[in-house]
Amino acid sequence: MSSRNQSVYRIFFTSQGKAYEIYARQVSQSELYGFVEVEGILFGERSRIVVDPGEESLRNEFGSVRRLLIPYHAVSRIDEVDKEGAGKVLSLPTVASTSSPLLPPAPPKG
């Protein structure tokens, strides 16, 4: 096999209030404008006695996904790495929103 087929990519992206770190065999520009296409998502060994909850969460969410399309603006970084690592899912802190819309300042009296 060529070294191109052996490539492993680490992708960092955010979606729906979570930060993801996943590993995959293929990453490319999607035919669908504005998206990164990820195929061949890699997961750690299932035979381990200790189960990593982050890795298991990724497997539950993406285990049946053949091709993942991620919007460009959600991708933070893509690295080509020597070998796969443990994927991660992190909850991002939520930002408190204001209940009323912002109003422009009142004009000066005078």
C-alpha positions in Angstrom: 0.0 0.0 0.0 1.1 3.5 -0.6 1.8 5.9 2.2 -1.2 8.0 1.1 -3.5 5.1 2.0 -1.8 4.9 5.5 -2.5 8.5 6.4 -4.3 9.3 9.6 -5.9 12.7 10.2 -6.8 14.3 13.6 -9.7 16.7 13.2 -10.9 19.2 15.7 -14.3 20.7 15.3 -17.3 22.1 17.2 -21.0 21.2 16.9 -24.1 21.7 19.0 -22.2 23.0 22.1 -19.5 20.3 22.0 -15.9 20.2 20.9 -14.8 17.0 19.1 -11.4 15.5 18.4 -11.7 12.6 15.9 -9.3 10.5 13.9 -10.0 9.5 10.3 -8.4 7.9 7.2 -9.6 10.5 4.6 -10.3 14.2 4.8 -11.2 16.3 1.7 -13.1 19.3 0.4 -16.7 18.2 -0.1 -18.5 18.5 -3.4 -21.1 20.2 -1.2 -19.9 23.8 -1.0 -18.6 25.0 2.4 -18.1 21.5 3.9 -15.1 19.3 4.8 -15.7 15.7 4.1 -14.4 13.1 6.6 -14.4 9.3 5.8 -13.1 6.3 7.6 -13.5 7.5 11.2 -11.2 5.6 13.5 -12.1 4.4 17.0 -9.9 2.8 19.6 -9.8 -0.9 20.2 -13.1 -2.3 21.6 -11.3 -5.2 23.3 -9.8 -3.1 26.1 -10.9 -3.8 29.6 -11.0 -0.1 30.5 -13.6 1.7 28.5 -12.9 5.4 27.8 -16.3 7.2 28.1 -15.2 9.9 25.5 -14.3 7.3 23.0 -17.4 5.3 23.6 -19.5 8.5 23.2 -17.8 9.1 19.8 -18.5 5.5 18.8 -22.2 5.8 19.8 -22.5 9.1 17.8 -20.4 8.3 14.7 -20.1 4.5 14.7 -22.6 4.0 11.8 -21.5 7.1 9.9 -19.9 6.4 6.5 -19.2 10.0 5.6 -19.3 13.1 7.8 -19.7 16.6 6.4 -18.5 19.3 8.7 -19.1 23.0 7.9 -15.8 24.9 7.3 -16.5 27.4 10.0 -16.8 24.6 12.6 -13.4 23.1 11.9 -10.6 24.4 14.1 -7.7 22.3 12.9 -6.8 19.3 10.8 -3.5 17.5 11.4 -1.9 14.6 9.5 -0.5 12.4 12.3 1.6 9.2 12.5 -1.0 7.2 14.3 -4.4 7.4 15.7 -5.1 8.4 19.3 -8.1 8.4 21.6 -10.9 10.6 20.3 -12.6 13.0 22.6 -15.9 14.9 23.1 -16.0 17.9 25.4 -19.0 20.0 26.4 -18.4 23.6 25.9 -19.4 26.2 28.4 -22.6 27.9 27.5 -22.8 31.7 27.2 -25.6 33.3 29.1 -27.9 35.1 26.7 -29.9 38.3 27.4 -33.6 37.9 27.6 -34.3 41.3 25.9 -32.8 42.5 22.6 -30.1 45.1 22.7 -31.5 48.6 22.1 -29.6 51.5 20.7 -28.7 54.3 23.1 -31.4 56.9 23.6 -30.6 60.2 21.8 -29.4 63.0 24.1 -32.1 65.4 25.4 -31.6 68.9 24.7 
